[in-house]
């Protein structure tokens, strides 16, 4: 007897299921990883779940995500259903016109909708935060509800409501007892789509939020900029929540129908159990997240608004500051100095921002910063001389260093010889011996710095011929070497030894070297970028007194130690830097942790709007060339 062959359709279905669910399974497994790597499993541990539950930011993001999703789902479902019913009774011309208007947000790129909402809130000077995110989600979800409800309404007999009223029903009764029960499947479908779209949304939320309000999408995006396995833990928790809700939605009606033996109960309970389950979860999260405020502390009841790069602060810094002062810290994160500048220039108020050197220069020149009150700062004597009196703030009137470092070459010592590095410097990125085995950093400034230094030019050159030569150097690199252009994923990839070498920030190289003893860090003799990220107080800061307190706190030995040890970047606190790099320190023997100082060819970036525009355009062309080459 011949064995039956498995149908091709079933095989394809199994492969599709594996394709969709394997990444989720991978994420769940690595949420229990003992180590920090996102790719190498080193042992079972619950440390990242513990970190997640102790993180107020993550719990707040979880609460924000599901509370907004539930509110947006309820309001958009009611509004969308009423609008669809009303539209069905309108004239054909009006109905056709409104259907096209309803379809426009669905067909529009989401980024266009997001920018539209952002400009609307800015124009009417609406403070961005929880309410603006909720309003945007409601507006975004209504068209999906209407799209689900309209086909059900079209399938109804148009005389159904009139017949009900002829039999004695009031208009309200005709609506709620005749029309709505008939279109319930469409309403439920619309509600589920609205809930899914709200939970899933990132782009619209990212552009309409403020005041430190973040949903999970924004939180995960921020955390993904650097190695943080808590991403896996919180993502796994979301999967568990969604799975639990789906099970309740699908299983509860069956049990209720058996018990009550009424079909109506099954229909009515389709969404209710899920909503109850999610509300219960939100209640637990809210209880975990609540913290009591001490009124006897010096800054009790006050709020400090901080705007800084994502994943750039120690785990205990903010909780310790809040405990010591009684103030609440609202933390917002930016991806780039340019993104930060747009918000500050548009008048958004922060008490502390942490930009890079060249951007501090620009902010000073354009009057967006206030001078520091030196009488309130007791931390300056603790800082290294090397971080003071830099070109962007020669008098230390506006800024206090937060982290500093260099840009160099991280390399695998088993693949790349020190002799090659010393001989070629940055030109090693053109050595075909390492073809298809290098990383370029996706940063126009750092990539052009590398090319200009390799050619013997200043990285602050304004000479168009020199910039053109640097562009041609980079084009040669991407066409002949086939590099992988990355951002912070270089950290984990080089820690796992996936490529021979790459352009890397010293702080990231310090982590890579601590994870893999085969990794080294080299700063070419042609010179490199010496960079500084510093704390500044915007001109429109609402709480400059508390901002000065935060600067002192961050620069103090204990906090600076925790901050630098966690992030891996060099502390400006002299004692901390010496202890962490010295015997028994976290970065003992790791040269990447100690920036090169007093080297004449090393430079600090200077802001020049015209040059930056030229470099930005040329870098875009380099990336297009790289895409075509691959």
N, C-alpha and C positions, 0 to 999 in steps of 0.2 A: 504494500500500500504506500502510495506516494505521500511524502510529507507536504502539508500545505505550506505554500509560500506566504510570507507576511506581505500584505498589500503595501504598495509603494507609498500610498497616502498615509498609512499608519506610521511607517518608518520616518517620513518627512515630518509628521506631527511630533514624534518623539524627539527628533533632532532639533526641531524648533523649540520645544519645551526646554531641552538641555541648553540651547543657545541663550534663551531668555533668563533661565534661572541659575545657570552656573555662576555668573558674576555675583548674584545675590548670595549664593552658598559660599563663594570665595570670601565675600565681605564678612559674613557671619563667622566663618572659621577664624579669620584674622582679627575679629573683635575680641577673641580670647587669647591673642598672642601675648606672650610675656614680654617680648622685646618691642622696640620702637619701630622696627622696620615694617613697611607695608607689603613687603614681598617675601621675606624669609621668616618662616615660623620657627620660633626658638623655644616654645614651651607653653603649656596652658596656664592662664592667669586671668583673674577678674579685675586686674588693676585699672583697666581703661573704663570699665563700668563704674568702679568706685570714683575715678576721676570725673566721669560724666555726672554722676549723682551729686558730687561735691561742687560742681561748677554751676554757679548761679546763672551765668550767661547761657549755658546749654539748656537748663531747665526753663528759663524765661523764654528762650527761643521755641522750645517745645510747646509751652503754654500759649505763646503768641500764635504759633502756626495753627493749632487746633481750635482755639477760641475764635480766631478770625474766620477759619474755614466754616465752623458751625454757624456763626452769625451771618456770614456772607451767603451761605447756602440757604438759610431760612429766609432772609430778606429778599435775595434774588429770586428764590422760588416763588414766593408770594407775589412779588412785583412782576416777574416774568409771566406767571400764570394769568394774573389779572390783565396784563397788557395783551396777551395772546387772545384771551376771551373777548376783550374790548375790540381788538383789531378785527376779529372775525365778524363783528357786527357793523364794521365800517364799510364805506363805499369801496368799490373795487379799485378805483384810482388811488385812494388813500391807503388801502391795504397793500397794494403792489408797491407803492412808494416806500412804506414803512418796512416792508419785508426786505427791500434792497438796503435800506438804512441799517436794519438789524444785521444783515449779512456782512456789512462793511467791517465791523470790528473782528469778525471771525476770519476774514480774508486778509486783513491788515497784518503786516509783520508786527510781532509783539513789541519790538523795540520802538516802533513808531507810536503805538498806543502808550507805552511807558513814558516816552519823552513828552507826549501830549499832556498826560496827567501831571507830570512834573512841572511843566511850564504853566499849567492852569493854577496849580497850588502856589507857585512862585508869584504869578501875576496878581493873585488875590491875597498874597501875603498870608497864606494859611500855614501855620507851623506844622511841619511834616512829622509824622509819628504814627501811633497806633490808629488814630481815626482816619488819617489820609490813606493808610494802607487798607483799612476796612472799606472805605468808600470806593477806592480803586478796584478792589476785588469784587464788590457788589456790582459795579458798572461793567466789569469784565465778564461776570458770570451770567448776567441777565440775558444776553443774546443766546447763550447755550440753552438756557431754560426755555426760552420762546421757541427755539428751533426744535426742541423735543416735544413741546406741547402742541404746536400748530398742526402737525399731521393728525393727531388724535381729534382735535376740534373739527378739522375738515371732514373726518369720517362720520361725524354725528349728523343726525337729521336736523336741519336748520330750524325746524318747527318744534323741536323737543321742549325748549323752554316755554314757548307759547302754550303748548299742550298742557304742561305742568301747571301753568297759571290759570288756564281754563278750568282745571280740576280743583282750583282753590288754593294753590300754593302762592305764597308771596314771591316777589322777585328774588329776595335773599334765599328763600327756601328752594326756589327753582335752580339757583346757582349752586348752593351747597349740597343739596340732596339729589339733584338730578344731573347737572352738568359735571360738577367736580368728580363724583364717583365714576362717571364714564371715562374721564380723561386721566384718572389716577395713575395708570401705568406710564403715561407721558410725563406727568408731574414728578413721579419717582425717578424716572430716567434722567430728567433734567436736574433734579436735586443731586443725584449721585455724580453726574458730570460736573456740576458746579462745585461740589465738595472736592472732587479729584483735582479740578483745575486750580482751586484755591490752595490746597495742600502742596501741589506740585509747582506753583508759580515761583519763579525767581526774578525774571527781568523786570516785570512791573513793580514787584515789591522792592527791588533794589533801588529803583529810581524815585519812589514815592515815600520812602521811609526816612526817618530822622530821629533825633533825640535818643539814639541808642537802641531803638526798637528793631529787632531782627527776628525773622522767621527762620525755620530750619534750613531752607535753601540758602539764604544769605550766610548763615552760620557755617554751614558745610563748605560753601565757596570760600569763605575767609580762612577756615581751618586748612583747606586743601593747599594753601599757598606754601605751607611748610609741613614737615612730617608731624602728624598728630593722629595717632591711632584711635583717639576718641571719636573720630569721624565714623569709624566702623561700628563702635559701640552705640552711638546715638542713631545711626542709620538702621542698625539691627533692631533697636527699640521701636523705631517707626514701623518697620516691617511687622513686628510682633503686634503693635497696636492695630494696624490696618487689617492684619490677618484675623485678629480677635473680633474686630467689628464685622468683618465679612462673614465669619462663622456665626456670630449672633444674628446677623440679618437673615442669613439663609436657614439656620436651624431653629431659631425661636418661633417663627410662624408655624412651623410644622407641629411643634409641641402644643402651641396655643390652639391650633386648629383642632388637634385631636381632643384637647380638653374641653373646649367650648363647642366644637362641632358647628362652628359658624364661619362661613367663608369671609364675612366682613371683618372678623377679628384678624384673620391672616393678612388681609390687605392693609388694614390700619396699622398693623404692627411691623410692617416691612421696614420702616425707617426708624421708628421709635426705639427699638432695642439698641440699635447701633448708636443712636444719639445719646441714650442713657449711658451706654458703656463708655463712650468718648468723654462725656461730662464727668463720669466717675474718675476716669484717668486724669482729666484736667484738674479735678479737685485734689487728687493726691499730689500731683505735681505742684499745685499752688501751695499746699500745706508744707511740702518739702522746701519750697522756695521762700517761704516767709521768714523774715528775720526781724528781730525786735530792735528798736532804735533806742539808744541810751541818751536821754535828754541832758545828762550831766557832762557829756563830752563837749570839747570846745567848739566843734562845728556841727553839732547835732542838727539834723533837719535840712542842712545845706546840700547842694548837689554840685558836683564837679563834672563838667563835660570835657572828655578827652577824645581827641581825634588822632589816630596813629595807625601805622601799618599793621596788618593782621598778624596774629601769632608772634608778637614782638615784645612780650612781657612775661615775667615769671608768674607761675601759678598762684603764688601767695601774696604778690605785691598789692593787688587791689583789695582783697579781703583784709590784709593787715592794715592798710591805710584806713579803710572804713572802720575797723575795730578801734584804731588809735584815735581817730578824729570824730567819729560819729557821723561823718558825711557819707553820702552815697555817690559812687562813681558811675557815670554813664559813659560807656566806652563805645565809640564808633571806629570802624576800620576803613582804610582806603587802600586801593591797589597800587596807586602811583602818585607821585608828587603832583602831577598835572591834574589828576582827579581831585585831589585835596585842594588845589589852588582854585578850581572852579567853584567849589562850595564856599570857600572863604571869600572869594571875590563877589559871590552872590549874596553875601551878608549873613550866612548862617553862623550862629554864635557858638563858639567853643571857648573853654577856659584854658586848655592846653592843646597845642598841636605839635607833632613831632615830624617835621620835614627834613629833607637833606640840605646840605650846604648851599648848592646853587639856588635852590628854591627859597631858602631863607634870605639870600641876597635879593631875590626878586620881591619877596614880600616886604622887606625893609624899604626898598626903593619905591614901592608903590603905596607905602603907608598903611599896610595891613597889620603891622605889629606895634605893640607898645613897649617902651623901654622897661627893663626890669628894675624893681626897687631893690638896689643892692643892700640896703639896710635890713631887708627881710631875708636875704640869702646868707646862710651860714655854712654853705657847702663848698664854696669856691676853693678854699684852701686844701680840700681833700682831693681835688682833681689834678690830673697830670698837667704839666706845663705844655705838653705836646697838643692838648686839645683846646688850649686857650689862644686867643689873639689870632684866629685864622682869618684869611682874607675876606670872607663873607661877613664877618663881624669882628673887626679888628680890636674894638674896645670892650668886647664881651658885654655890650650894652643890651642886647636883645635875646641872647641864647645861652643855654647851658647844655653841654654835651650829654647825650644819652647813650649812644654807642658809637664806635668808630672802627675803622679797619681799612683794608686795601682790597684790590682786585688782583688775582693772580691765576696761576695754572695749577689745578689739582690733577694729579697724575698717578697712574698705577706703576709702582716701582718695579713690578715684575715685567712690565711691557715697555716702559720708557726709561731711558738712562738719563742720569743727571748731566752727563757730558753733552747729550743732545740738547737739553734745555739750556745749558750755559752757552752753547755754541749758537743756537738758533733763536733763543728767546721766544717772542710771540710768533716769529716766522715758522715755528714748529707746526703751526696750524696750516702751513702750506707743504709740509713734508709728506710726500705721498706714501712714505713708509706706514703712516697712520691713517691712510685713506679709509673712510667709512668706519673710523674708530674714534671719532672726536665729537664733543658737544660744543656748540656755540650758544652763548646766552642771549635770549631774546630781549635784548635791551639795546636800543639805538646808541645810547651814550657809551655804554661799556664796549660794545662791538667796535664802534668807531675809535674809541680810545685805544683799543688793542691794535687796530690797523694803523692809526697815526703813529703810535709808539714804535711799531715794527718798522715803519718807514723813516723813523728818526725825527718826527715832527712833534710839536706840542699838541696835547689833546685839546687845548683851548684855542687852537688856530682859527683864524677867521679867513684865511687864504683859500679862495675857491679852488685853486689848482691843487692844493694839498688835500682838500676834502675830496676832490675828484679822484686823486690818486688812492686815497683810503678806500673809496667806493670800489675802485677797480681791484684793489687788494682783496676786499671782501667777496667780490664777484668771482675772482679766481679761486678763493677758498671754497665757496659753495658749489662751484661747478666741477672742480677737480677732486675735492676731498669728500664730497657727499656727507657733510656733517649733519647731525641731528640738532635742530634748533629748539631749545627747551627753556623753561624758566626754573622754578624751584624743584621740579622733578629730578633735576640733576643731582640733588642731595642723596636721595635714596638709591638712584641708579649708580652713582659713583661709589657709594658705600658698599654696593653689591659687586663692584668691579666690572660693570657692563661695558665700559669703554676705556680706552687707554688714557685719555686726558680731556679736559674741558676748562673753559673759562669760568671762574667761580669767585664768589665773595669769600673773604678770609674767614668770617664767622661760620659759613656753611662748610668750608674746608676743614675747620676745626672739628666740627661734628663728624664729618666723613672720616677723618683720620682717627678719631676716638673709636669709631665703629669698625674700622678696617686698618690693621697695622701695615698693610701693603700700600697704603695711599700716602702720597707726599704732596707738599705745596711749595711752589716756586714762584718768586717774584722776579721777573726779567730785569736785566741790567739797563734796558732801555728806559726804565721807569714805568710807573703805573698810576692808577687813580688812588689817591689817599682821600677817603670820604668820611664825612661826619654827619650823623643824624642827631639833631639837638632839640631840646624842649624850648618852645617859645610861647608867648602869651599874645593872642590876637588883640587888635585894638578895640574890638567890640566885646571882649570877654566880660561876662557878668559877675564873675567871682574871682578877681585877680588875687585877692588875699589867700584864698584856698589854693589857687594855682601855685603861688610861691611856696606854700606849705608842701604841696605835692612834689615840687622840684627838690626841695630839701630832703624830703623823705626818700625819693628815688635815688638820690646821690649818697645817702648814708651807707655805711659799710655793710651792715647786715642785709639791707634790701638790695643794694647794688650787687652784692655777692650772689644772692638768690636769683636775681634778674639775669646776670651774665652766665651763671652756671646752667640755667635752664635754657636760655636762648642760644648761647654759644658764641655770641659776639663780644668783642672786647669792651670791658668796662672803662669809663674815664676815671674811675676812682683808683688812685695809684696803688693803695694797699690791696684792694681787691684784685687788680690785675697781677700784682706780684704774687699773691697767695694762690690764685688759680693756676698760674703758669709755673709756680715753684714746686719744690719737692712735696709730694703728697697731694698736690692740687689736681683738679679735674682735667686740666689741660697740660699737665707736666710733659715736657718733651715734644709738645705739638707747636711747631713754629708758626702755624697759621694764626694762632691766638694772639701773637705779639706782632702788631703792625710795625713796618719798617719806618723809622723816623729819621729826620735830618738827612734824607737822601735827595740831592739836588734835582734829580730827574723825575721824582714823584711830584704829582700836581693835585691840586684841589679844583674841582670843576667850577668854572665861572659862568654865570648866566648871560647868554646873549640870544635875544629873541630871533634875530635873522639867521644866525648860524644854526640854532636849534631847528628852525623850519627847514633849512637846507638838508641837515642830517636826517631829519624825520622822513623827508621825501626820498632821499637816497636809500635809507634803510628799507623802506617799503619796496623799492625796486630790487634790493638784494634778496628780500624774502620771496618776491615773485620769481626771480631767477632761480632761487633754490627750489621752489615748488616745481618749476618747469623742468629743472635738471633731474628731479627725482621721479 
